[in-house]
Amino acid sequence: MESKRIYHMQAEICKALANPIRIEVLNLLKSGEKTVTELSNLLGVDQANLSQHLAILRSKRIVEARRVGNSVYYSVANPRIIEACNLLRQILQEQLEAESRLISFKQ
């Protein structure tokens, strides 16, 4: 029964990461914590939209928030999530390279 729970939890994490903005947020946070304002400026999205994305990541404990005065700092809750994202990115890069070789071969 516990494995079923893990599958459910894994699916929930995957759903939370099923948005390019959220994945980009994690990529930006891998170098250290950032404020909502910093993230908003780096991503080019408004703070209201970003806050919704951060709330989803927070609800799944993918990121953590720390308040200092009026600023909220976000960081990755578990660095292994970055490892998982990097691994998936490497797999996708390999797929793109293989696809490119196939297209070149056909021409």
C-alpha positions as CSV (number, residue, x, y, z in Angstrom):
1,M,0.0,0.0,0.0
2,E,2.9,2.3,0.7
3,S,4.1,2.0,-2.9
4,K,0.7,3.3,-4.1
5,R,1.1,6.3,-1.8
6,I,4.6,7.0,-3.3
7,Y,3.2,6.7,-6.8
8,H,0.5,9.2,-5.9
9,M,3.1,11.6,-4.3
10,Q,5.3,11.3,-7.4
11,A,2.4,12.1,-9.7
12,E,1.6,15.2,-7.6
13,I,5.2,16.4,-7.8
14,C,5.2,15.8,-11.6
15,K,1.9,17.8,-11.9
16,A,3.5,20.7,-9.9
17,L,6.5,20.7,-12.3
18,A,4.3,20.5,-15.4
19,N,4.8,24.1,-16.2
20,P,7.8,25.8,-17.8
21,I,7.7,28.8,-15.5
22,R,7.9,26.5,-12.4
23,I,10.8,24.6,-13.9
24,E,12.6,27.8,-14.7
25,V,12.0,29.0,-11.1
26,L,13.8,25.9,-9.8
27,N,16.6,26.5,-12.3
28,L,17.0,30.0,-11.0
29,L,16.9,28.9,-7.3
30,K,19.6,26.3,-7.8
31,S,22.2,29.0,-7.3
32,G,20.6,30.2,-4.0
33,E,17.6,31.8,-2.6
34,K,15.9,34.7,-4.3
35,T,13.1,37.1,-3.5
36,V,9.8,37.2,-5.4
37,T,10.9,40.5,-7.0
38,E,14.2,39.0,-8.2
39,L,12.5,36.0,-9.6
40,S,9.8,38.1,-11.3
41,N,12.4,40.3,-12.9
42,L,14.5,37.4,-14.1
43,L,11.5,35.5,-15.5
44,G,9.8,38.5,-17.0
45,V,6.5,37.6,-15.3
46,D,4.4,39.7,-13.0
47,Q,4.5,39.1,-9.3
48,A,0.9,38.0,-9.0
49,N,1.3,35.3,-11.6
50,L,4.6,34.2,-10.1
51,S,3.1,34.0,-6.6
52,Q,0.5,31.5,-7.9
53,H,3.3,29.3,-9.3
54,L,5.3,29.6,-6.1
55,A,2.2,28.7,-4.1
56,I,1.9,25.5,-6.1
57,L,5.6,24.6,-5.6
58,R,5.3,25.5,-1.9
59,S,2.2,23.3,-1.4
60,K,4.2,20.3,-2.7
61,R,7.2,21.2,-0.5
62,I,9.4,21.7,-3.6
63,V,10.4,25.2,-2.5
64,E,10.5,26.9,0.9
65,A,9.7,30.5,1.8
66,R,11.4,32.7,4.4
67,R,10.0,36.2,5.3
68,V,12.4,39.0,6.2
69,G,10.5,42.3,6.7
70,N,8.4,42.8,3.6
71,S,10.5,40.5,1.4
72,V,9.9,36.8,0.9
73,Y,12.9,34.7,0.0
74,Y,12.4,31.4,-1.8
75,S,14.8,28.4,-1.9
76,V,14.7,24.8,-3.1
77,A,13.5,22.6,-0.2
78,N,15.5,19.6,-1.2
79,P,18.5,19.9,-3.6
80,R,17.8,16.5,-5.0
81,I,14.9,17.9,-6.9
82,I,17.5,19.9,-8.9
83,E,19.4,16.7,-9.6
84,A,16.1,15.1,-10.9
85,C,15.4,18.1,-13.1
86,N,19.0,18.1,-14.4
87,L,18.8,14.4,-15.2
88,L,15.5,14.9,-17.1
89,R,17.0,17.8,-19.0
90,Q,20.0,15.7,-20.0
91,I,17.7,13.0,-21.3
92,L,15.7,15.6,-23.3
93,Q,19.0,17.0,-24.7
94,E,20.1,13.6,-25.8
95,Q,16.7,13.1,-27.5
96,L,17.1,16.4,-29.3
97,E,20.6,15.5,-30.5
98,A,19.4,12.1,-31.7
99,E,16.5,13.7,-33.5
100,S,18.9,16.3,-35.1
101,R,21.3,13.5,-36.3
102,L,18.3,11.6,-37.8
103,I,17.2,14.7,-39.7
104,S,20.7,15.3,-40.9
105,F,21.0,11.7,-42.0
106,K,17.8,11.8,-44.0
107,Q,18.9,14.9,-45.9
